[in-house]
């Protein structure tokens, strides 16, 4: 378990197996305090204040930046 804060760019960093990875959370959550629960390559990012799961992913060791999985650009309404 690791406590962190989402950067202005909307990501957090995580060192796994000696390599530093950047996990995209989303700019919507910039400045939000989060908890990262890591078990092997399975990762859950949780909002520290509300307990809401912001992201679940399996770490891809071939890519340094783990994208959010959403299409680029603003959210369409």
Residue pairs with C-beta under 8 A, 6 or more apart in sequence:
1 35
1 36
1 37
1 38
2 14
2 35
2 36
2 38
3 33
3 34
3 35
3 36
3 48
4 12
4 13
4 33
4 34
4 35
4 36
5 12
5 31
5 32
5 33
5 34
6 12
6 25
6 29
6 30
6 31
6 32
6 33
6 34
7 30
8 27
8 30
8 31
9 27
9 30
10 24
10 25
10 26
10 27
10 28
10 29
10 30
10 68
11 22
11 23
11 24
11 25
11 65
12 22
12 23
12 25
12 34
12 36
12 45
13 20
13 21
13 22
13 23
14 20
14 21
14 22
14 23
14 36
14 38
14 43
14 59
15 21
16 38
16 41
16 59
16 61
17 61
19 61
19 64
20 64
21 59
21 64
21 65
21 66
22 64
22 65
22 66
23 36
23 43
23 45
23 55
23 57
23 66
24 65
24 66
24 67
24 68
25 32
25 34
25 45
25 54
25 55
25 68
26 54
26 68
26 70
29 47
29 54
32 47
32 48
32 49
32 54
33 47
33 48
33 49
34 45
34 46
34 47
34 48
34 54
35 45
35 46
35 48
36 43
36 44
36 45
36 46
37 43
37 44
37 45
37 46
41 58
41 59
41 61
42 56
42 57
42 58
42 59
43 55
43 56
43 57
43 58
43 59
44 53
44 55
44 56
45 53
45 54
45 55
45 56
46 52
46 53
46 54
47 53
47 54
55 68
57 66
57 69
59 66
60 66
